[in-house]
Amino acid sequence: SKTVSLGYVAGSSDSALQAEGVHIPLPLNAMVYFDDFSNKKMDMVNFAEARRKYTPATMLEPEALAWAPDGSKLFAALQINSAILTVDVATATAERLTPLGLQDWGASGGTQGLDTVRDNACQLKHVPEFSTLRSPSAIEAFEIDGETYLMTASGGSDLEYGEVETAKKFKKLLVDVPGGRPEFHPNFQELTAPGGGADFSKITTAVRNFGGTSMRLSIGSTAVDYSNPQEPVWKRAVGSGSRSVSIYRASDLSLVWDSGEIVPRSSRDRPERWTWDSGSIIELEVNLGPSRGGGEVSAPSLARIGSLLEQEGCKAFPWAHNGEQDDDYALMYGVAYSHASAGGKKDIAEKNTLSPPALDGDACHDRGDGKPGPCPLGKTVDERSWKDGPGIQQGLAVGVACGRMVAVAVTRANSLAFGFDVTDPTQPAFLFVHHLSPASKDKSPGVAFKEQTLGDIGVESVSILDKHQSPSGAAAVMFAGAHSGSLSLYELLLTNGSRCALPAPPPPTSPPTETPPPPPAPVEWCRAPLVQLAESELTARLVNTLFEALGLGDVSVHGAVSVPLDGAWLGPVTIEVSEPRLENLDQLSELKLLAADCAEPTTLRSTIGLGSAEKPLRISFVARVQLGCFSNGDRFGGKGCEWHEYNVTLSLAAVRLQLDLDVELLQPFPRPEAANASLACAALPLSAARLLPSTRLEIADWSDALLELEVHARGQPLPATVPTGWVYWLGGAPL
């Protein structure tokens, strides 16, 4: 990894950056002012350590990055500084720091103005002597005809350094004095007017524009001259965010287009509609593209309109105009509230409170379900008109879709998505505006989320997917809502209604007709099991459940089984076995059920794997043995013919039991569908078979079995030692 130093482009003093037009949110001399001369803040802040380590580079804050298509350059958007940094990748060198200048909202600024009035209406007006920083919050790089271009989106931003905010509400900065000259608020009583304190023209105009409001103005280097920290000079009213998207030529960072100036042009097959991933069609009003008859239509002539995002957004969704829905609009005591900081909890409480005394209430009587609480988006119109209006944070993407270079920008606060065709970067075309959370019109986020209708709010990430990248196989746009915790996919449609999709796969060809093969010859054993359960915890549970359902969880047979034997030297021997039990059947690790003959499967072979070294299958029973009852006398001195009782436990680990079952089918056995019936057999329901009396049990693979035999004489605590070989001797052969 390499570290890029910003010291070269930042220089050694603030004056050089300020002379170039780079905005510094809190210059060194501003720290001196707040530390030593501010009557309001001097006892609340201490910038001594920050001043000692200060360099201009510490005030440069990259917000977003974009790589040149060829990978040779890296571009960083410095939102708080209203500039773009260019880095040479090969040398890891910061080459250039380019200020983006100010957006002039006066009559001479070439726009129709912006909305800075909280009147629940969409009214764009010129605001004389007022400018905003362009504040690029997102940046994307793309290439057209070998030329690299940068697209930026603007979003308002201010910082807090301890008790110092770099943007202040107007009413906390300047005060209108009826019948007299405006004054600086007592919090900033040390500030002076330009011209040695004599020129109040700009101050008077600012008061006329924003007097008594909460319009937020910068107190950084572009607005205030701190050359004399004892008496800083207020230069102009400067806000944050140009309420637009812009395109720059990467080679020299010259502005080639801004959304305040739309030059439309005709285009064939331009995206017009989107479809939601569930398939419902969302119509987007677009004035460009081929006519329904297939001919070209001319684009209407659009004048320079100023804040396009505000104008077009309000035209389509007036209920969302400059409104906001963010994490402050969460429900009390919900997940967001529980994870919020103390300040965040206070903000959420304000949005949930109707009235004082504890807090300044800012809630609505109906949050969307008839209860008081956070306001729906539709009741917050103009809430951000005093801030950055339709500010865009990280919600910007540029990519190829439908054969065009398409850009999509999303406002973070009110969830409006704007689409542009930027195939010609000098003359982009506005395509559509779409709301990503229609439910927010009447429902607060918490209410809409519970009803699963919220959509996407607080979008900070957008991706354009071409047909090769899209999971649906068609060009699409994906949105990630930071506040809604959502991810949505929209498809792009052409004006003729068709999808920009991959070609459909060719239809499958029908296989040639062949004579059916003769039925396979019977085989000794069908190679594919009807049922096979591999060893796993889930298998063990399923099998154990099956055994319990059949009443075989721990098998217990009551009664006795007598086995008369005639020993050569022991005389007559009688063995009675009673109280047999099977334990640990849940250790079943393998179950295979095979048909003996696929052609006429009337015999089934079952292989069962039982037990493990850690938890073996246990077979226990009570054995009563009677020895030495000769008819010709007492061979053991009168001590014969007595019954001896033992508790016998046989532990089996890694044993495979093989059973051959003769069955009587109660319905025809289903024929296999596979081409080679010897490799697959159809399943036979258990209810379709009945075991016959000839069923036999056979134990195989004794060589792999781990056996442990314990015999306890009844009433005696210690077991007798019985060799495993006795299992063979007792029966004369494996059981």
N, C-alpha and C positions, 0 to 999 in steps of 0.2 A: 504494500500500500504506500501511497505517497500523500504528503500533506501540502496543500496549496496555501501559501502565505498571501494574505491580503494587504500586507504592509506596503508593497510597491505601488498599488493603485490607490491606496488610502492616503499615502503621504505621511508627513510628520506633524501636520497641524490641521485643525478644523477649517481654517480659512481657505485652504486650497480646495477642499471638497465643496465647501459652500459656494465658492466662486464658480465651480463647474455646475452647480445646481443640484448636487446630491443632498438629499434631506438628512439631517442628523437629528434624531428624536430628542436627545439630551446631550448637547455639546458640553465640553469641559467647563466653559464659563457659565453655563446654566447650572452646573453642580455648585460652582462657587456662589452664584446668586442664591440658590436655595439654602446652602450651608451658612452663608455669612450675612446676607442682606434681606432675605425674605422674612418679614415680620410674622407671617403665618407658619412657615415651615422650618425656620432655622432651629427651633427647639425640638423638632420632630424627626429630622433626618440627620445623617452623618455620612457624607460622601468622601471623607478623608482618605480612606483606603482606595476607593474607586478612583479618586483624583490622582493618587500617587502612582497607580498602575495604568493610568489612562493612555490610550493611543487612539487615533481616529479609527483604526481597524476594528477596535472593540465595539464600535457603533454600527458596523456593517453586519446585517443579519440575513443570510440566504434563507428563503422560505420554500422555494421549489426548484427543481432541476429538470433540464432537458438535454439530451444528447443529440448532437448533429447526426443526421442519417449515416454519414460515413465514419462516425466515431472520432473524428479529429478534434472536435470542440465540445466543451461542456458549458451550458448556459445556465446561470443561476438568477432567479428572480429575487430581488431584494425588496420585499414588500414595504417594510417600514421605511426604507431609504428611497423608494420610488426610482429604482435603477435596475439595470441588468448587468451582470458580471459575465465576462467572456474568459474562459480558461482554455489554454492550449493543453490538450491531453498528453501529448508526447513528452512535453517538458514539465508538466504539472505546474504551469506558470499562469498567474492571473494576468491576462494581457490588457484588459480594458474594463473600465467601469463607466457605464453610459447612463447618465440621468435621463429620465423620460419626460421631465418637464411637468407643467401644470395644465389642467383642463380649465379653460376660462368659460364661466357660465354667464357672462355679461352679454349684452346685445351685440358686441363686436366679436364675440367668440365663435360665431358661425353656427350656433345651435338654436334650437327653439326652447332651450332651457331644461329645467329639472323640477321635481316636486320636493319642496322643503317645508311644506305647510301641512300640519296635522288637521285636516278638515274632512277626512273620510271621503275624499274625492281625488280623481286623477287629474291634476292640473299642473302642466309643465309651464314654468315661467322663467324668464331671464332673471338672474340675480346679479345686479351690478356689483363690481368690486369684490366678487367672490370666485375663488378658484379651488380646485381640489387636486391633491396628489394623485397620480395615476395608480400608485400602489399595486404593482403586479403580484397577485397572490397565487397564480398558477401560470405555467408556461409549457408550451408544447412546440417541438421542432418538426418541420415536414419539408419535403423537397418537391419542387415543381420544375420540370425542364432543366434539371441540373442546378437550380438555385435553391439555397436553403432559406426558409422563412421561419420566423418565430411568431407564435400566437400567444397572447397573454390575456388573462382575465383579471379584472380589478375588483378588489374587495377592501373595505375600510379596515384600518388596523391602528391601534394605539397600544402603548406599553405602560406598565407601571414599574417604577423603580422605588420600591419601598412605599413611602407616603406620597410620591410624586407621580401624577398621571400626565402623560404626554399629550393628552387631548382633554379639554375642559368644556363643560356645558357653558353656552354663551352667557347665561344669566349669572354664572359664577366667575365670569371674566370681565364683562362690561355691563354698566348699569346706566339706564336712561334716566336723566334728571329732568323732570317736567319743567319747561320754561328755562332750562339752562343747558350747559354743555355736558355731553356724556362723560362719565367718569369710569375709571377702572374699579373693579370690585375690591373691597378691602383685602381680599386674599392676595391681590396682585397690585397693591397700591404703589409699589415701587416702579411699575412700568410707566413709560412715557410715550407720548405721541411722536410721530416723525417730525422732522424739521425743528429739532431742538424743543419739542413739546408744543409747538405752535400749530402744526397741521393736523386738525381733527377731522378733515374731510372724509377720510376712509373710515375712521371710527364712527362718525355720524351715519355714514351709509350703512355700515355693518349693523348699527343699532336699529336703523330703519328696516333692515332685512330680517334680523333675528332677535330683536330686543325682547327680553322676558321669556325667551324660549330655551329649550334644552338642546338646541343645535350644537353639535360638538365641533370645536375648533382646535386646531393644533397650536401648541406652544413650543414647537421645535424650531429648528434653525430657519426654515422657510418662512415662518410667521413672525418670529421674534429675533431681533439682533441682540446678542448677548456680549458684544464686544466690550461694553462697559457693564460688568455684572452688577454694579451698584445701581444703575439706572437702565435696565434693558429697554429697547425700543420696539414697540409693537408695529410691525410693518404692514400687515395685511390680514384679511380673514381667509384662512386656508382650512379646508376640510379634507377628508380622507376618502379616496376611492372615486374613480371617474365614471362609475356606473356603466361600464362598457367593456367590450372585448376589442383587442387591437392586433394588427399584424405588422411586423417589422421585417425588413430585409436583414438577414443575419450578418452579411458582410460588413455593413456599416451602421447597423441598428437604426436605419432611417425608417420613419413611420410611413407605411404604404397604404394603410387602411385602418379606420376606426369605425365601430358600429354606430357612431354618431353621423356617419356619412355612408349611405347605402347607394351603391350604383348597381341596380339590377340588370340582368341580362337574360336572354332566353337560353334554355338548355333542354335538351331531349333526355328523357329517362331520369329526371331528377326525383329523389325520394319525396314522396308526398304523404304517405300514411305509415303508421306503425301498427303492429298487432301485439297485443299483450300476450305473454307466453301461454296463457290459458286459451288463446285463440280468439278472444273477443276483439273486434276491430275498433280502433280509436282513430277517428277522422281528424286530420290536422289540416287546417286551412292554409293552402299554399297557392300563390298566384302564378307560379312558374311551371313550365313543363309542357309536354306535348298535349294537344287537345284530344278530346275523346275520339275525334275523327281521325287522329293520327297526324294531323298537321301541326306545324309550329305556331305557337301563339306569342304575341309580343308582350313583354313585361310592362307593367304600368310605370310611368315616370314618377320616381319618388324623390322628394326634395331632401335636403339636409335636415334631419329631424331631431338632432340632439340625442337625448337619452332614449335610444331605441328600446332598450330592455324595459324601461318604464312604460313607454308608449304602447308597444305591442303586448306586453304582459297585461297591462290594464285593459286593453281592448278585448282580450280573450277571457281574462279572469279578473274582473274588477274587484271581486271579493277578497283577492289575495294581494292587492296592490300594496307594495312596500310593507306587507305584514310580516309577522315572525312567529315561528314555532321552534323553540330550541329546548335545551335541557332544563331551563328554568320553568317550563310549562309542564313538568312532571307532576304526578299526583303526590300528595303528602304521604310519607311513610312507605312509599313504594321502593323499588330497587334503586332507581336513580337517586332518590332522596337519601336512602341509607348509606350510599357510597359517596355522597357529596361532602365537600369540606364544610366548615362552619359557615363560611360566606355563601357557599352554594345552597346550603339548607335555608339560609335567610332569604335568598332570592326566590327559591321555590315556595317558601312560606308566603312571600308577598304575592305571588301569582295565585295562591290558593286562598288568600284572605280578602274579604269584602270590605272591611273597614278597620280603623284603629280600634283600640288604643295601642296595642302592642307594636303593630307595624303599619306602614303605609300600605293599605290594601290595594291590590291591582287585579282582583279576580272578577269573574263574570257570574251572574246569577244562574246561568245555565251553561254548564261545561259540555253539554251534548247529551246528557242523560237525565235532565231535569234537576240536577243538583248543582249547587254553587261550587266553583272551582276554577282551574285555569281556563282562560278564554280559548275558544276555537280560533283557527286562523282567520276565519271570516269576520271576526270581531276585533281584529288587530290592524285594520287598514291604516296605513300611514304611520305605523309604529316606528318604522325605520326611516321615514322621510327626513328626520332630523339627524340621522346617522349616515349610513352609506347607501340608503335606498335599496335597490336590488343587488346587493353585494354578492360577489362570487368569491368563494375561497378556493379550495382545491378542485372544484367541480368543472374540469375542462378536459376535453379529449379531441384529438385530430387523427383521422385515419381514413383509409380507403374503404368505401362501401358503394356497391352498385356502380362501379366504374368511375366514381367521382371522389374527390378529396372532401370529406365531410368533417365539420366541427360541431361539437355539442357542448354547450355551457349550461351549468345549473346554478341557480341562485340558492345559497345555503339557507337563508332564513325563511323564504316562502315557497321553495320547492318548484320553481318554474324551470323547465328545460327548453333551451333555445337551440334551433338547428340552423346551420349555415352551410352553403356550398362554397368552399374556398378553393375550388380547382383553379380559378384565376384569382390569385391572392390580392391583386390590385382592385378587383371588382367582385367581391363576394356577393352572394345572393342570400337573402334571408328566406328560410324555408318554413319554419313552423315555431310555435310555442305550445308547450304541453305541460299540464300540471301533473306532478307525480303523486299527489296525495289529495284526490278530490274529496275524500271523507273529511279532511281537515276544515272544510268550509263551515261545517256545523258541529264538529266534534273535536274536543281537545285530544291531544295525542294518547293519553292514557285510556280514554273511553274508546277511541277508534282501534287502539291496539287490542283491547279485550274483545272487541267485536271482529277482529281479524280483517279490518278494512282500511288500515292506516296507510298502506303504500310506503313511499320513501320520503323521509324528511331529514334535513341536515346532511344532504348529499355532499361528500367530500372526495368521492372517487368515481370516475366515469371511464369506461373502456369501450372503444368502437371495435367490433369484431367483423372481419370479412367472412365470406361464406366458408372459407377453409378453417377458420378458427372457431366459428360459432357452433355451440352444441346442437343447434337445430339445423345446421347445414345451410343457413341463410344469413345474410348480412344483418347484424343486430347491434344494439347498444345495451350495455350493462351498467346499472347504477347501484351504488352501495350507500345506504342511508345510515349515517353515524348515529343519529338520535333515534331513528326507528328500529335500528338493529336489523335491517332488511337488505336483501339483494334481489334485484329484479332484472329481467331480460325482456327487451322489446325488439321486434323484428322491423326492418325497414322494407317498405313496399314501394314500387315504382308508381308513377302516375296512372299507368294502365292497370293497376291492381295486382301485378305479378310480384312474386318474391324474388329477391336477389339471391338465388340459391344455387347450390351445386346441381349439375345435370342429374336427372333421375337415372338410376341404374337400369341397364337394359333388362327387358322382361326375361324371366327364366325360360330357357328353351325346353320344350317337352322331350322327354327321353324317347328314343325310338321304341316302337312297339316290338316286344319280343314274346316268344312263346314262354309261358310260365315254366320255371324249372320243375323237375319232378320232386315229389316230397323227399326229404332227407331220410336216409336209412336210420333205423333206431340205433341209439348209442347206449353204452352201458350206464354212463352218468351224464346228466346235463351239465355243461361246464359253467354256465352262469347261474348264480343263486337266485332263487325267488325272493329271498330276503337275506340281506347281509347288513349287520350293524357293526361298524368299526369300533375299536376300543376308544372310548372317550367318556368324559364325565357325563355329558348329555345322554349318551347311549346307556350308560349304567342307570341313570335316573329313569329313562324311558322304560327300560326292561324291568327295572324293579317295580315301577308303577304297573306294568302289564302283569307281572306275577302277583302283585297285591290285588289287582282287579280280578284275577282268576282265583284268588284265595290261596296263592302259593308263596306269599311273602316269606314265611318260615314254615315249611311243610311239617306237619305233625300227624302221624298215623297212630291212632290208639288201637290197642289190642296186641296180640302176640302172634308171631310166626314161628312154628315148630319145624326144626330141621333134624330129622332122625338120621344118625350116621352109625356105621358098624365098624369101629376101629379094630385093627388087627390085634393089638395088645391091650388096648384100653377097654375092650368090650363094647357093649352098646353105649352110644353117646347121643344124648338128646340136647339140642340147642334151641332155646326159644328166644327170639328177638322181639322186643317191644319198645314202645315209645321212641320210634325213629324221628329224627329232626334234621332238617337241612338249614344251615345258617349262612349268612353272608351271600345270599343270592344276588344282592345288589352289585357284587363284583363280577357279574357276567360281562365278559369283554368281547365275545364273539358269538354270533348266531347266524348260521347258514342253513337254509332249507333248500335242498336240491331235489329235483325230480329224477327218479331213477331212469325213466325212459320218456324222452320228449314226445315220442309218438303216442304211447299209451301210458301216461304217467299214473300208475296206480300204486307206485311205491315211492315214498319220500325218504330221503336220507337227511338227517339233521346233524350238524356238527356244532357243539356248544363248547366254547372256551370258558373255563371257570377259574376263579381264584387268582391270587397274586401272592408273592412272597410276603408282602406287608399285611395282607388281609385274605388269608386262604379260605376256600370253601370248607365248611366243617360239617361232617356227617356224624351224628351221635345217636347212640341207642343204648338200651339196656339188654345185656345178654345174660340169660340164665342157663347154666350148663349142668347137666346130670351125667356123671361118669360111673362106670364099673358095675352096672346092674346085670350080672350074669345069671342065667337061669339055672346053672349047675353049681351055684355056690357063691360065697362071698370071696372074691379074689383078693380084696384089699383088707382082709381082716375085719370084716363087718362094718367098714367105714364107707362102703359104696352107696350107690343109689341116693346120694345127697345132692341137693340143688345149691349151686354157687352163683351169686349174682355179681355182675360187673357193669360199671359204666364205661362204655367204649366211645372214644372220639377219634375220628379219622380226619386229619387236616389235609386238604388237597390244594396245591398251588400249581398254577400253570398246567392244568389238566385239560385235555380235550376229550369230550365224551361224544361218541358217534352212535347215533340211533338209527336203525332201519325201521321204518314204519310201513306196515301194510295198511292201505286205506281203501275204503269203499266210497267212491265218488257218488254224491247225491245229485250232481248235475254234470253235464258234459264239461270236460276240461277245456278251457279256451286255447285255441291254437296260437302258436307264436306268429308274430308279424314279421320277424326278421327274415332276411333272405336265407340265412343259414340257421335253421332251427336248433342245431346242436349247440349254438353259442348263446342262445337266449331262450328263456322259458317265460310264459305269461304267469302272472300271479294267480293263485287259487285262494279264494276266501276261505278262512278256517271253517266258516259255517257250511261250506260245501263238501266237507269230508268227514268221515267217521272212522275212528280207529277200530281195527278188528282184533279179536283175541290173540292173534298170532304176533302181536307186537313184541319185539325183543330188544334187550338192552345190551350194548356191547361197549366196552371201554378200550380205547386204543391209545397208543403213544405213552405207555407207562414209563418208557425210558426217559422222557422229559419231565415226568411228574416229580414233584417234591412231596413226599409222603411223611406224615408223622402220626404214629398210632399211640394213643395213650389208653391204658386200661386201669381203671380204679376199682378195687374191690369195694363193694358197698359197705359203708361204715368205716372204711379205712381211708385216712387222708392222703397217704402217699401212693403214687402210681407205681405199678409194676413196669419193668422195662421189657418191652416186647419188640423184637427185631421186625423191621419192615418186611423181611422175607416171610414172616408168618402169614401175610396177606395171601401169598401164593400157596403156602402149605395148607391153609385152612380150606381152600377151595380146590386145591389140586391144580389150579390154573388161574390165570387172571380172571377177576370177577366178571 
